[in-house]
Structure formats: structure tokens, C-alpha cells
Amino acid sequence: MTRRSIETCDSLNFYKYLCQRIGSEEDVRIRRLAFVIRDIGRNDTFITSGSKGEGLNLNGSDLDLMIIDRCAQVYESEEEVVIKGRGLPFMMYTEDTPPCFTQLYLLTYHKNQTLITVSVSFLNMLDINHRGYAFSSELYKLSYLSNAYRPSKIHGPCISDEFDQQDVAFCLKCDTLICQAKPWVSRPRATWPSPDLISKIISCGVLFVPIGYKGSIHENIQWRISFSVAEKFLVFSFSHTQLLCYALLKILLKEVIEKHEDLKGLLCSYFLKTLMFWILEETDPCAWRPDNLVPCFKACLQRLLYCVRYSILPHYFIPDYNLFLLRFNSYNQQILITILKNLYGQGINSFAFSETLQDYQNQCNEITESLLSKNIGCSQNFMPTYIHILNSGKVGRFSRLLYKCLHHLPTRISKGLFALQISAAFKVVPTTTHQSYSSTNKHRYLIYKNDLSHLLIGLHSDAITGLLMLASFFYVAGNYLATLTVLTYTTGKFTDDTIYLRVLINSCYLPDNIKQHVVKLMNKESLPTILRLLTTRCFEIDHKSAIAPKELQEDVSRDCTIFHPLPYVHFLRFLCCYHLHDIISSRESLKQLELVNRTILESCSFVSYPDSLNTVIMCGIAYQLLGDIHTARRAFQEIAAHDKNNETSAASRLKSLF
């Protein structure tokens, strides 16, 4: 066998393996669809970015979210300014800033001499100098940090949660492509990106994120020009071979290179993305084939080595900005060069040291087409992503979401996923729009029927929470027997194969038993049907909810409260039996609630899963109703000790018992 044929064979085997471990084309398409639906379901100010938004679900990937602030609008010239309904107008000033950065100055008077009024909150973020009112990027970030609901911190231009699971970048927008980037449109290139893609990117405009050029004397009032939307479109245009090479670079960086303490944080995923853009613009798309994967990956690695050696990596849209300028010192640069040389020499064997791909050599001889079936791919890669679809059920945006999904994503799977989204959103209506039952009997009956119809549609969103909301609705209406009937049916839905989506937020893979069950089902059912039958999300009650039991009003009076569905079933059954004066059944339900509580506490931490806090709260309420004040007090004390952010009612309930 010739060297070329060996390389071809290795490439094909590695490609098949990567489709299994990282995701097939269908897996990537479904992940992207999930986040597109999620973003559309919110509004046009939300943009999911980063690896997950690009369709990759790699180990350690956090969720990157960009939120466009409509309170301000950026322009390059006063002639472009539109005052009405567009937010405060800010003008770019780039004369004293490095490439890819700008200062933003408030336009106080419009060209027709209209006075621009500014709110107090924005006035506090302006820095007055000889040019006017500069918008401080530093104060802008700090304002969002101070208003964060949960403990957060500043991470570059982003606000990050305390566990580094989500980065949120609040940004401003200019609706047109700025002058600094216009040479990109017409510069010589091979065939990528296509003219249609270039036109789409031009229409995107640009974003401005709150971070200045490090070390600049004006760093606090500088904003970095971001092309995140355009870059997302570019990544979406990658062939699957190109996307896998991009993923391989990211894995190599996070799981091999950054194992060296001196190299942590020296490179980042954005550099690798930029590197890929340049390579694809300069190469023949025909070279990026599955049977040529290994040479393509090594070419990417070689290009990275070149860029590091000469400290040069031009920004893709604004090449005057060198991303590697002053990035390295002689010490870490030489270490990185040596490592990259060794990795290049090892080729794909270098992944033997990575967590994600270390088993390749053991499995390469066993890879068959059956392992690449959509059954494995969907069960292994899509389920963790699906939680993000369910989190965007905003009924008020149905018309826009419906139009986008059915006209721009006219596939069977997109329609199936959208049907789940509709069901989830209908289910939310009675939980967020509290109706008063104090008017006439006829009016109360109409409200009751309206809420009930929404909940019945919501039964089809997942396996359990729709039923649980219906049961809670009946309980609030005082129909305890109907509640118990629904709860009996709901309990039967809980099986060992039920997937509680909340625990998959940071997981890339499903447990083997669930994966095998999904594979069997997918021989008979579609993916949306499987999701409806097997998955359940957390049970949420809003502070305006019409389905919140009076015993939990203290817990849901402040914000949306999360409960684990299984403990809630037992708690609701306890309440029904208690009001029906069936004390024996009440105690049996409490016993089951305690048993489930111990199981949950053994599998997750208090801090990571606030629903486990509320499980103990429910235990305490049950003991208090039965007159066991000592045990109730002990439960509330346990929660109060862990509830450092005062997210539960534990402290106030404890106070009432003394």
C-alpha cells in the first residue's frame, strides 16, 4: 500500500471516528437549529455565539451569549443617524485608537437641531473630555455587573457567572459595515466566501463590545469592534471536514497545549477561528474532503506554527490589527513552537494525550458505518443541547418564530422541534399570567377553561412537566381528586430512561443505558417524538403564576422558582392527602419525598442545583403542616446554611418558627 493510500485510509477512519465523537453533519445541523430557534424565540437582540452556537459541543465549552443593547445605536457619520425609536446615537471616533477599536461619542444634537435627551443611568456612564461625551466601556460593564441577579464577574468584555458556565456580552450595534472593514468585501480571494455570503455579511453590520485596547491610556473609553454575527455565518458555511479541522485545533489547544502551565491563556479559540478563515480563503475547497482530513489538519497546524514563529496573525476583517502583536515573550514563544513542531510530527497521534479523543487508537479498527448512524449521533450529541430549545418559550413572539422556522427552516425535524416549542410555550401561559378568580362565576369559569386549554396543549412538550403543571392547576382550583388522578399517571412516566435535562447542562454525553434506549426507539420514532417521550425539564413556577400552591407562595413571590419534578409530585400528593384528611397517605407521600430528596442530594451539589434546595424546603413545609416543628426547623436550618444568595424562603420560614 502506498503512502498516499495509507494516508487516505487513515483520514477516512479518523473522519468516521470524529463524526461519532464530535458529531456528524446531521448532529451539527440539529445543534445549530436548536440555538437558532432559541435565539429567534427570544428576540432579535439575542445572539448565541462561541462553540455551542457554531454547532460544536466540546468538553469544557461554555455558553456565549451576546445581547444587543437597543438603548444605544452606533453610526459612522451624522448623515446616517436616525433618531426615532433607535436609541441614543453614538458616533465612532477612530483617530486615536488602534485598528479594530473605537471610541464612541454621544451626539447631543441631531442635524435638524433636535436635542438628544439622556437618562440618568446613561449619564453616569459618560466620560466628559475635550471631544464631548465619551461612552465608557468600563462603566458600562460595571453597570451590568452591579445589576446581575446572581453572583457574577467581569471576564474580558463579558459578564460571567461564578461557575464560568456562561459568558454574556452586552454590546452596541451599527447597522452598516464600517469603513475599516470595507476592503474585506473586494479583496482578491479564491472561491470562499461566496458572493451571496459576502452580501449577507455586509447586511449584518457590526457590533461593539465593552473592552479597550490593553495598555492604552484611553482603554476605559475604547470599544472593540466585533464581527461575531458575520463570523457565525462564515463558520456555518464550513464543510464538515473544515469544521472538524477547526474542532481538532480547539481540542488540541484546550486538552494538550494548555496542559503546560506556561501556555495557559496564551492562545484562544478566536485565534484558531481567524486562522481557519484565512486558510479557507486561500485554498481550494475541493481539497477539504473526508479522505484528505489528516493532511488538511496538518496544514492548519503548520499554518499556526508559522504564525506563532513570526508573531503574525492578522484580524480577518481588519488585517491591520495583528492579533499576535506583543502576544509572546521569547520564553513562551519558544516553548509553544517546540510543542507545535512535535504535534505536527505526531499528526493525529498527538490526540492520544487529549481527553476527548484519547481512545481513537483503540477504536479505529472497530469503526463501522453503523456507529455513524443518526441514532448514536442524536442521542449522544443533541440531547444536552435540547435544554436550550425549551428555555425560550415566549408566547408573545410566536408569529415571528413561526414565520422564521417554517419559511427558513422548512425541514421535517425543524417543524417537529417547533411543535415542541409551541407546546412548551402554551404550557407557560398559566404560570406567568395570573388571573384573578374574584369576579363573577361566569368570568371565573372562562378563565379556568382558558388556562386549562393552554395546559392541555402543553402536555405534549415533554414527558412530565406538562402533566405536573396540569396537576398543580387542579390543586390550586381545589380539585384534589383530579390532582391525584393526574399525579398517578405522572408517576408512571418516571422511568430509569427519563432524561432530566437540567443535569445535562455541562455534560457532552448521555449515560450508556439511556443512549442504548434512545437508539432502539429511534428505529421506530422521530427525534421530536423521542424528545417528547423521554425528556423532562425542571418544574418552574413564576411569581405571577396561577398554578402555585398557597403553601409555596412565599417561595415564588420574588421570581421564577425551580423545582425538581419528581419531589414535586410527592409533595403535591402529600398536600392533596393532607387536605382530604388522609393522614396515613400523607405520611406515606412524605416518606417518598424524603427518599427522593436523599437520592437527589447524593447526585448533585446544593450550589449547582437550586432545585435540590427547594426539595428540602418542601420537606420542611410538610413536617410543619403535620405539626413536627422540630424536624421542620432542622430542614429550614439546613437550607439556610447553604443558601448564601438567599434564593429560597428558608430564612424567613425559620424565623417564623421561633
C-alpha positions in Angstrom: 0.0 0.0 0.0 1.4 3.4 -1.0 1.9 6.2 1.5 -0.9 8.2 -0.2 -3.4 5.3 0.1 -2.4 4.8 3.8 -3.0 8.5 4.4 -6.4 8.2 2.7 -7.4 5.2 4.8 -6.3 6.9 8.0 -8.2 10.1 7.0 -11.4 8.2 6.4 -11.2 6.2 9.6 -10.4 9.3 11.6 -13.2 11.2 9.9 -15.7 8.5 10.8 -14.4 8.4 14.4 -14.7 12.2 14.7 -18.3 12.1 13.4 -19.0 9.7 16.3 -17.1 11.6 19.0 -17.6 15.3 17.9 -20.7 14.9 15.7 -21.9 14.1 12.2 -23.2 16.7 9.8 -26.7 16.0 11.0 -25.7 16.4 14.6 -24.2 19.8 13.9 -27.2 20.9 11.9 -29.5 19.9 14.7 -27.4 21.7 17.4 -27.4 24.9 15.3 -31.1 24.6 14.7 -31.6 24.3 18.5 -29.9 27.6 19.1 -31.4 29.4 16.1 -34.9 28.5 17.5 -33.7 29.6 20.9 -32.4 33.0 19.7 -35.5 33.7 17.5 -37.8 32.7 20.3 -36.3 35.4 22.5 -35.9 38.4 20.1 -33.6 39.9 17.6 -31.3 41.2 20.4 -30.0 37.7 21.4 -27.2 36.0 19.6 -25.8 32.7 20.8 -22.1 32.6 19.8 -19.0 30.6 20.7 -18.6 26.8 20.1 -22.1 25.9 21.1 -23.7 28.4 18.8 -21.4 27.1 16.0 -22.7 23.6 16.4 -19.8 22.1 18.4 -20.4 20.7 21.9 -16.9 20.1 23.1 -15.7 19.3 26.7 -15.5 22.5 28.7 -17.4 24.6 26.2 -19.4 27.3 28.0 -22.4 29.2 26.6 -21.5 32.5 25.0 -24.4 34.9 24.6 -24.3 38.4 23.0 -27.2 40.8 23.9 -27.6 43.9 21.7 -28.5 46.9 23.7 -31.2 48.8 21.9 -30.9 51.8 24.2 -28.0 53.0 22.1 -27.1 52.9 18.3 -23.8 53.5 16.7 -23.1 55.4 13.5 -20.1 56.3 11.4 -21.4 59.7 10.3 -24.1 62.1 11.4 -25.8 61.7 7.9 -26.7 58.1 8.8 -28.3 59.0 12.2 -32.0 58.0 12.7 -33.4 59.4 15.9 -36.9 58.0 16.2 -37.0 54.7 18.1 -33.4 53.8 17.5 -31.8 54.6 20.9 -29.2 57.2 21.8 -27.0 58.0 18.8 -23.2 57.5 19.3 -20.6 58.4 16.8 -17.4 56.4 16.1 -14.1 58.1 16.6 -11.1 56.1 15.5 -8.2 58.6 15.0 -6.5 57.9 18.3 -7.4 54.2 18.6 -5.6 51.0 17.3 -7.2 49.1 14.4 -10.4 47.2 15.4 -11.1 49.6 18.3 -13.0 52.8 18.5 -14.3 55.5 20.9 -18.0 56.3 21.0 -19.2 59.9 21.5 -22.8 60.9 22.2 -24.4 63.0 19.5 -26.1 65.6 21.7 -27.8 67.5 18.8 -29.3 66.0 15.7 -28.7 67.7 12.3 -32.2 69.1 12.5 -31.2 70.6 15.9 -33.2 68.1 17.9 -31.9 67.9 21.4 -31.0 64.4 22.5 -32.3 63.6 26.0 -30.2 61.2 28.1 -31.4 59.1 31.0 -29.6 59.4 34.4 -28.3 55.8 34.0 -26.5 56.7 30.8 -25.2 60.0 32.1 -23.4 58.1 34.8 -21.6 56.1 32.0 -20.3 59.1 30.1 -16.8 60.4 30.4 -16.5 64.1 29.6 -13.4 65.2 27.7 -12.4 67.9 25.1 -14.2 66.0 22.3 -17.5 65.6 24.1 -19.3 62.8 26.0 -17.4 59.5 25.6 -19.2 56.3 26.3 -17.2 54.5 29.0 -16.9 50.8 28.2 -15.6 50.1 31.7 -18.6 51.8 33.4 -21.0 50.1 31.0 -19.7 46.7 32.1 -19.8 47.6 35.7 -23.4 48.7 35.5 -24.4 45.3 34.2 -22.3 43.6 36.8 -23.9 45.5 39.6 -27.4 44.6 38.3 -26.6 40.9 37.8 -29.2 38.7 39.5 -26.6 36.0 40.5 -23.0 36.4 41.7 -21.0 37.3 38.6 -17.6 38.7 37.5 -16.1 40.5 34.6 -14.3 38.3 32.0 -12.9 40.4 29.2 -15.9 42.1 27.6 -18.3 39.7 29.2 -20.2 39.2 32.4 -19.6 35.6 33.6 -21.4 33.6 36.2 -19.4 32.4 39.3 -19.0 28.9 37.8 -17.8 30.0 34.4 -20.6 28.3 32.6 -22.0 31.3 30.7 -20.5 34.4 29.3 -22.8 37.3 28.4 -21.5 40.2 26.4 -23.8 43.3 26.3 -23.0 45.2 23.1 -24.0 48.0 20.8 -24.7 47.8 17.1 -24.0 49.7 13.9 -26.3 48.5 11.1 -23.8 49.1 8.3 -20.4 47.7 7.5 -17.9 50.2 8.8 -15.1 51.7 6.6 -12.3 49.8 8.3 -13.9 46.5 7.1 -14.9 47.6 3.6 -11.6 46.4 1.9 -12.6 42.9 3.0 -15.5 43.0 0.6 -13.5 43.3 -2.6 -10.1 41.9 -1.7 -8.8 39.0 -4.0 -9.7 35.6 -2.9 -10.2 32.1 -4.3 -13.8 31.0 -4.1 -14.6 31.3 -0.4 -16.6 33.1 0.9 -19.2 33.1 -1.8 -20.7 36.4 -3.2 -24.0 35.6 -1.5 -22.3 35.1 1.8 -20.4 38.3 1.4 -23.7 40.1 0.7 -25.3 38.6 3.8 -22.3 39.7 6.0 -22.5 43.2 4.6 -26.1 43.4 5.7 -25.2 42.3 9.3 -23.4 45.5 10.2 -21.0 45.2 13.2 -21.2 45.1 17.0 -19.2 46.9 19.7 -18.2 45.1 22.8 -17.1 46.9 26.0 -13.4 46.4 26.2 -10.5 48.6 25.2 -7.0 48.0 23.8 -4.9 46.7 26.7 -2.4 49.2 27.9 -3.9 52.1 26.1 -4.2 55.4 28.0 -7.8 55.5 26.8 -8.6 51.9 27.4 -11.6 52.6 29.6 -13.4 54.5 26.9 -12.5 52.3 23.9 -14.8 49.6 22.4 -13.7 46.6 20.4 -15.3 46.2 17.0 -16.8 42.7 16.8 -17.9 40.7 13.8 -19.4 37.9 15.7 -22.6 37.6 13.6 -20.5 37.6 10.4 -18.1 35.0 11.8 -21.0 32.8 12.8 -22.2 32.9 9.2 -18.7 32.0 8.0 -18.4 29.0 10.3 -21.9 27.9 9.2 -20.6 27.8 5.6 -17.7 25.4 6.6 -17.9 21.9 5.0 -17.9 19.2 7.6 -14.3 18.4 7.0 -13.4 22.0 7.6 -15.5 22.2 10.8 -13.8 19.0 12.1 -10.3 20.5 11.5 -11.4 23.6 13.4 -12.7 21.4 16.2 -9.4 19.5 16.3 -7.5 22.7 16.7 -9.7 23.7 19.6 -9.3 20.3 21.3 -5.5 20.4 20.8 -5.4 23.8 22.4 -7.6 23.0 25.4 -6.5 19.4 26.1 -2.9 19.2 25.0 -1.2 22.6 24.7 -2.7 24.2 27.8 -1.6 21.3 29.9 1.6 23.3 30.0 1.2 25.9 32.8 3.3 28.5 31.0 1.0 28.4 27.9 -2.4 28.7 29.6 -4.4 31.6 28.2 -1.6 32.4 25.6 -3.8 31.3 22.7 -7.6 31.3 22.4 -10.3 29.8 20.2 -10.8 33.1 18.4 -7.3 32.9 17.1 -7.9 29.5 15.7 -11.1 30.6 14.1 -9.3 33.5 12.4 -6.6 31.1 11.3 -9.2 28.9 9.7 -10.8 31.9 7.9 -7.5 32.8 6.3 -6.7 29.3 5.2 -10.1 28.7 3.7 -10.0 32.0 1.8 -6.7 30.9 0.2 -7.3 27.2 -0.5 -9.2 25.2 -3.0 -12.5 23.9 -1.4 -12.0 20.6 -3.2 -9.1 19.7 -1.0 -11.3 19.6 2.1 -12.5 16.0 1.7 -13.0 13.3 4.3 -10.3 11.2 2.7 -7.9 14.1 3.0 -8.7 15.1 6.6 -5.3 14.3 8.1 -3.3 16.4 5.5 -5.8 19.2 5.9 -5.4 19.2 9.7 -1.6 19.1 9.5 -1.8 22.1 7.1 -3.8 24.0 9.7 -1.2 23.1 12.3 1.6 24.1 10.1 0.0 27.5 9.5 -0.4 28.0 13.2 3.2 27.2 13.7 4.2 29.8 11.1 2.0 32.5 12.7 3.5 31.8 16.2 7.1 31.8 14.9 6.7 35.2 13.2 4.2 36.6 15.7 1.7 37.5 13.0 -2.0 36.7 12.8 -4.0 39.5 11.0 -7.6 40.0 12.0 -9.7 38.5 9.3 -11.9 41.6 8.6 -9.3 44.3 9.6 -5.9 42.9 8.7 -4.1 46.0 10.1 -4.9 44.6 13.5 -2.3 41.9 14.3 -3.8 39.6 16.9 -0.3 38.3 17.8 1.3 41.7 18.3 3.3 41.5 21.6 1.4 38.3 22.4 4.5 36.3 23.2 7.8 36.7 25.0 10.9 34.8 23.9 10.4 32.1 26.5 6.8 31.1 26.0 7.1 31.6 22.2 9.9 29.1 22.0 8.0 26.6 24.2 5.0 26.9 22.0 7.0 26.5 18.8 8.6 23.3 20.2 5.3 21.8 21.2 3.7 22.7 17.8 6.6 21.1 16.0 6.2 17.9 18.0 2.5 17.8 17.5 2.9 18.3 13.7 5.3 15.4 13.6 2.9 13.2 15.5 -0.1 14.1 13.4 -3.3 12.6 14.7 -1.4 10.5 17.2 -1.0 13.8 19.2 -4.6 13.3 20.3 -3.6 10.3 22.4 -2.9 12.8 25.1 -6.4 14.5 24.9 -9.4 13.6 27.0 -11.9 13.7 24.2 -10.0 11.7 21.5 -7.6 9.5 23.5 -9.4 6.3 22.7 -9.0 6.7 18.9 -6.2 4.1 18.6 -8.3 1.5 20.5 -11.4 2.0 18.4 -10.0 2.8 14.9 -10.2 -0.8 13.8 -13.8 -1.2 15.0 -15.4 1.9 13.4 -18.2 1.0 11.1 -20.9 2.8 9.3 -23.4 1.7 12.0 -21.6 3.8 14.5 -22.2 6.8 12.4 -26.0 6.3 12.3 -28.1 9.2 13.4 -29.3 7.1 16.3 -25.9 7.4 18.1 -25.3 10.9 16.9 -28.6 12.3 18.0 -28.6 10.5 21.4 -25.1 11.4 22.2 -24.8 14.9 20.9 -28.2 16.5 20.7 -29.8 15.8 24.0 -27.6 18.1 26.0 -28.3 20.9 23.5 -32.1 20.4 23.7 -32.4 22.1 27.0 -31.7 25.4 25.3 -34.7 25.0 23.0 -37.1 24.6 25.9 -35.8 27.7 27.7 -37.2 30.1 25.1 -40.9 29.6 25.1 -42.0 33.2 24.8 -45.6 33.2 23.6 -45.6 36.8 22.6 -43.1 36.2 19.8 -44.9 33.2 18.2 -45.7 35.0 14.9 -42.0 35.8 14.3 -40.8 32.4 15.5 -43.4 30.6 13.4 -42.5 32.6 10.2 -38.8 32.1 10.7 -38.9 28.4 11.4 -41.4 27.3 8.8 -40.2 29.5 6.0 -36.4 29.5 6.5 -36.0 26.1 8.1 -38.6 24.0 6.2 -37.4 20.6 7.2 -39.4 17.8 8.9 -37.2 18.0 12.0 -37.4 21.8 12.3 -41.2 21.5 12.2 -41.2 18.8 14.8 -38.9 20.8 17.1 -41.0 23.8 16.6 -44.2 21.9 17.5 -42.4 21.0 20.8 -41.6 24.7 21.2 -45.3 25.7 20.7 -46.4 23.2 23.3 -43.8 24.4 25.8 -44.8 28.0 25.3 -48.6 27.3 25.7 -47.7 25.4 28.9 -46.1 28.5 30.3 -49.1 30.8 29.9 -51.0 29.9 33.1 -47.7 30.0 35.0 -46.9 33.6 34.1 -50.2 35.3 33.6 -52.0 35.2 37.0 -55.8 35.8 36.6 -58.0 36.9 39.5 -60.7 34.4 40.4 -62.6 37.0 42.5 -65.1 38.2 39.8 -68.3 36.6 38.7 -68.8 32.9 38.4 -69.1 33.1 34.6 -65.8 35.1 34.4 -64.0 32.7 36.7 -65.2 29.7 34.6 -64.0 31.3 31.4 -60.5 32.0 32.9 -60.4 28.4 34.2 -61.3 27.0 30.8 -58.7 29.2 29.1 -55.9 28.2 31.4 -56.9 24.5 31.2 -56.9 24.6 27.3 -53.3 26.1 27.4 -52.2 23.4 29.8 -53.7 20.6 27.7 -51.7 21.8 24.7 -48.7 22.0 26.9 -48.9 18.3 27.7 -47.0 17.5 24.5 -43.8 19.4 25.3 -42.1 16.8 27.3 -42.8 13.6 29.3 -43.6 15.0 32.7 -43.8 18.7 33.4 -46.9 19.3 31.3 -48.7 16.8 33.4 -47.3 18.2 36.6 -48.5 21.7 35.7 -52.0 20.3 35.0 -52.0 18.6 38.4 -50.8 21.7 40.1 -53.5 23.7 38.3 -56.2 21.3 39.6 -54.8 21.5 43.1 -55.0 25.3 43.2 -58.6 25.0 41.9 -59.3 22.8 44.9 -60.0 19.7 42.8 -57.9 17.3 44.9 -59.2 14.0 43.4 -58.5 15.2 39.8 -55.0 16.2 41.1 -54.3 12.7 42.5 -55.5 11.1 39.3 -53.1 13.1 37.2 -50.3 12.5 39.7 -50.8 8.8 39.5 -50.5 8.9 35.7 -47.4 11.3 36.0 -45.6 8.9 38.4 -45.8 6.2 35.8 -43.9 8.4 33.4 -40.8 8.4 35.6 -38.5 5.6 34.5 -34.8 4.8 34.6 -34.7 6.1 31.0 -36.2 9.5 31.7 -33.7 12.3 31.0 -33.8 15.3 33.4 -32.4 18.0 31.1 -31.1 20.2 33.9 -28.3 17.7 34.8 -27.1 17.8 31.2 -26.2 21.5 31.1 -22.5 20.7 31.4 -22.5 17.2 30.0 -21.4 16.2 26.5 -22.6 12.6 26.6 -25.6 10.6 27.8 -25.3 7.6 30.2 -24.9 4.4 28.3 -28.3 2.9 29.4 -30.2 5.9 28.2 -28.2 6.1 24.9 -29.0 2.5 24.1 -32.7 3.1 24.9 -32.8 6.1 22.6 -31.1 4.1 19.8 -33.8 1.4 20.0 -36.6 4.0 20.0 -35.2 5.9 17.0 -35.6 2.8 14.9 -39.4 3.4 15.3 -39.9 7.1 16.2 -38.7 10.5 15.0 -36.3 12.6 17.1 -39.0 15.1 18.2 -41.2 12.2 19.4 -38.3 10.7 21.3 -37.6 14.1 23.0 -41.3 14.4 24.0 -41.4 10.9 25.4 -38.0 10.7 27.2 -37.1 14.2 28.4 -38.3 16.4 31.2 -37.2 19.8 32.2 -37.3 21.4 35.6 -40.7 22.4 37.0 -40.9 26.2 37.1 -43.4 28.5 38.8 -43.4 32.2 38.2 -44.2 34.8 40.9 -47.4 35.6 38.9 -48.4 32.0 38.5 -52.0 30.8 38.6 -50.8 27.2 39.4 -48.7 27.9 42.5 -50.0 26.1 45.7 -50.6 28.5 48.5 -48.1 26.6 50.6 -45.4 27.7 48.2 -46.5 31.3 47.7 -43.6 32.5 49.9 -41.1 30.8 47.6 -42.5 32.1 44.3 -43.2 35.7 45.5 -39.9 37.0 44.2 -39.0 35.4 40.9 -39.3 32.2 38.9 -38.7 29.3 41.2 -37.3 25.9 40.1 -38.4 22.6 41.5 -37.2 19.1 40.6 -40.3 17.4 39.1 -40.2 14.1 41.0 -40.1 15.6 44.5 -42.8 18.0 43.5 -45.1 15.0 42.5 -44.7 13.6 46.0 -45.2 17.0 47.7 -48.4 17.7 45.7 -49.7 14.3 46.6 -48.9 15.0 50.2 -50.9 18.3 50.1 -53.9 16.6 48.5 -54.0 13.8 51.0 -53.5 16.3 53.9 -56.5 18.4 52.7 -58.6 15.2 52.3 -57.6 14.4 55.9 -56.0 11.1 54.8 -53.1 11.3 57.3 -51.8 7.8 56.6 -51.4 8.6 52.9 -49.9 12.0 53.7 -47.2 10.4 55.8 -46.5 7.8 53.0 -46.1 10.6 50.5 -43.8 12.5 52.9 -41.7 9.3 53.2 -41.4 9.1 49.5 -40.5 12.8 49.3 -37.7 12.2 51.9 -36.4 9.2 49.9 -36.2 11.1 46.7 -34.6 14.0 48.5 -31.8 11.8 49.7 -31.2 10.4 46.2 -31.0 13.9 44.7 -28.6 15.2 47.4 -26.3 12.2 46.7 -26.2 13.0 43.0 -25.7 16.8 42.9 -24.5 19.7 45.0 -26.5 22.4 46.7 -24.8 25.2 44.8 -25.1 23.8 41.3 -28.7 22.7 41.6 -31.0 25.1 43.4 -33.9 22.7 42.8 -32.4 20.5 45.4 -32.7 23.3 47.9 -36.4 23.6 47.2 -36.8 19.9 47.7 -35.7 20.2 51.3 -38.0 23.3 51.6 -40.9 21.1 50.6 -39.9 18.5 53.2 -39.9 21.2 55.9 -43.3 22.5 54.9 -44.8 19.0 55.0 -43.4 18.4 58.5 -44.6 21.8 59.7 -48.2 21.0 58.4 -48.1 17.7 60.3 -47.1 19.5 63.5 -43.5 18.2 63.6 -41.9 21.7 64.2 -38.6 20.3 65.4 -37.9 18.4 62.1 -39.3 21.3 60.0 -36.9 23.7 61.8 -34.0 21.4 61.1 -34.8 21.2 57.4 -35.0 25.0 57.1 -31.8 25.5 59.1 -30.0 23.0 56.7 -31.1 25.1 53.7 -30.4 28.5 55.2 -26.8 27.4 55.9 -26.3 26.6 52.1 -28.5 29.4 50.7 -25.8 32.1 50.7 -27.6 34.1 48.0 -31.0 34.0 49.8 -32.7 32.3 46.8 -35.2 30.4 49.0 -37.7 31.1 51.7 -35.6 29.1 54.3 -34.5 32.1 56.4 -38.0 33.6 56.6 -39.6 30.3 57.3 -37.1 29.6 60.0 -37.7 33.0 61.6 -41.4 32.3 61.8 -40.8 29.1 63.8 -39.0 30.8 66.6 
